[in-house]
Amino acid sequence: MKRICFTLQVKRHRLDEYRERHRQVWPEMQHALRETGWKNYSLFLREDGLLIGYLETEDFEAALTGMAGREVNARWQREMTDFFESADRRAADEQMHPLSEVFHLD
């Protein structure tokens, strides 16, 4: 199992709405994430908009590809795109680039 951590930047004026949307993640979206190998998935949001994502998966590229093929993910990403700082307006799941792990305490 691989541990994946990534960062994104949420627009400061959309923080409250972003939090609210994640209190109500669609059940079919949650099911798709689980089905495509996203385990122990968490998001953490700082007041300046820094978003830290963490998940565990066997294969991150396969997990991303699996979600990319899901209609529910396409709908979710369309609704969420405007929440993120992005020069090219790519969907958040296209901007996830894992950070390098430098330490892990078993």
N, C-alpha and C positions, 0 to 999 in steps of 0.2 A: 504494500500500500504506500503510495506517495503522498506527501503533504504538499499542498499548493497554497501559496499566498500571493495575492496580487493587490494592486492599488488602482483606484480610479478617483476622479475628482467630481463631486456633486456640486452643482451651482448653489452658492450660499443662500440665495433667495428661495430655493426649492427644498431646503432641508426638511422642514416640517412635513411637507407633502410626501417627500421620499420616505420618511419614517412611516407615515400613515399607510402608504401603499404596501409597505413590507409587513405591516400588521395583518394585511389581508391578501397575502399571496394566494392566487387561485389554486384550489386543490389539484386541478389537472396539471398545473405547472409544477407543483411539488411532486406529483406522481412521476412526471416526465424526468425531473432531475434525479429522483431515486432510481428510476428505471435505466437511465443512461450512465449510472455509476458515480453520481455525486453523493458522497457520504460526509457526515459531520460538517455540513456546509454552514458557514456563519458569515455575517457581514457586521462590521463595526464602523461607526460613523463619528468622525470628530467634528467639532463645531465650525471648523473652517472649511468643511466639505470633503476632507480626505476620507475616502472609503477604503477600508481594508477588508479584503475577502479571504476566507480560509476554507479549504475543503480537503478531503482525502479521497483519492481515487487510484485505481490501478493504472490508468492511462489517461492523462489530462487531454491530450489531443483527441482521443476516441470519445471522451466525455463531451468535449466541445462539439465535435462532429455529430455525435448522437443528438444533441440538443438542436443543432443547426437544421436538422431534418424534421423537426417537430413543428407543426402548425401553431401549437400553443406558444412555443418560444418566439416564433415570428410575431405573433400578436403582442406578447409581453414586451419584446424588444422595441417594437414600434411605439408603444405607450411610454417606454422608459427613456428613449433616446434624448429627449429634451431636458432630462434631469442632469445630464453630464456635460462637463466642459470638454469640448472636442472641436478641433479646428475643421475636421472633415466630416463631422456628424455621423461617424460610424456607430453602430450599435455597441453597447457596453460589452457584450460577449465577444466582440471582435477586437476589443482593446485590452483584453485580459492577457497580460504577459507575466508569467510567474517570476517572483523574486528568487534570488539564489539563497538557499538555506545555508547559514554559516554556523549554526549550533542547534542541537536538539538534545534535551535531557530525557533519557528513557525513564 
